[in-house]
């Protein structure tokens, strides 16, 4: 394995300089559309990797995605691009948080 390849592999766990973690407001149409597009690309890659095209989010509309009562955090690059995100919902009656839609950053 080349030194550059090892460097790339090791960097996957790190965020690029200037990347911030922030909460997203999906009531903003531009933010929602960006998250939807990033998610579709990520789910398409996942689908290819596992050889299964039945991942529900692949056929989910923007409207369906934003209708869900989820909170969102994203890794946002210094250029303002959403690089990764996670969404969750807390069931306060059962004191349980359900993680939904973790999408990792592809740095290499």
Secondary structure, DSSP 8 states (H G I E B T S, - for coil): --HHHHHHHHHTTS--TT-EEEEE-TTSHHHHHHHHHHHHHHHHHHHHHHT----GGGG--HHHHHHS--EEEEEE-TTS-EEEEEEEEEETTTTEEEEEEEE-----
